[in-house]
Amino acid sequence: MRIEFCLHNITEEELNEIDEIKNILCLLKTIKTPIENKTDFPVNQRMLNRMIHFILTKNSWKPNPYIDTRSKNERFVGSKGDFCNEESDKPRILVEVEFGNVASSYRDLIKFCFVHTLNSYDIGILILPMKNLGEQIAKTQSYEKILKLIELGKHFIHLPLVIIGIDSDSNVDFKSFDKGNILKDINKKTMDEFIKKYEEQLFN
């Protein structure tokens, strides 16, 4: 993947001191774009989501964390994010991966506002497709448009954010090497099995 990023309430100097953010930027660059040439929207969004899930969880990012990190009895907000880091001695980072529509991106920003109020995480990372990639996935909010929303809402979005745009620079027709027909029933389990089996072909 080709990536761009923009910072909100965090400087490049601060970013360069946080290995976890540099880790995510490097991991995203390894992903090839899964395409199906026979469709109007050639990028398979579900497979791309699972590839991101695979590479992040393989590198110690915890999936589906609560945004309210207090104990079960104290927890008020029951929503979950996509990923977080768990090291107690490092900045606490919440990651959202968004390939949905405008309403979904609003929900992400509200989550980050809750996170700041609850003091449950120190930094948010929001990953979205850039315009070119988004046009190959149906009904997506783009990186370019979310930057405009964040600029409009800069006075009430207080959490430091790293907004990452991803775009295709290396495609892979992933079904062309599905010789075992693993993806006949395409669900999370079978996609995860497929990605693990063909990891070398799906990542740089």
C-alpha angles and dihedrals in degrees: 000000000000112000141197127180140194128200129224120189091348130088128225088244090057092045092053090058094057111082094189093063092047087049093057092047090053094045093052090053090060095061120102116210111254109224139179109202095201096067134080089234101043099188112087101221096191092054091046090052091051092047090054089046091050098049095044097046090045086058097051102270111141115228127224101010121177112253087217101062098187121112119288093259093050098039113115102169112059098186120118133214128217102251142350139179118246106202107122094207095053132075108280109245129192117197127202121188111199126192094147134099131283093280090056092053090051088055090052091054091048089052090054090050090052090047091056093047092048092044088223097134134024100209137023127211119199118191119195138159118262117238095269094052093040091058087061091055120062120250102353133157110233132226090239093056095045089056088060091050092050091049089053091047098039093118094060101032099082102162114099106252137194108200111198124195118199128198135177120266098152123033129199126193090219097188092058091078098038090114093154091053090234091155097057087108101034109203133129094275095050092043090052091050090049094049092049091050095047100032093130092056096044099049133047 
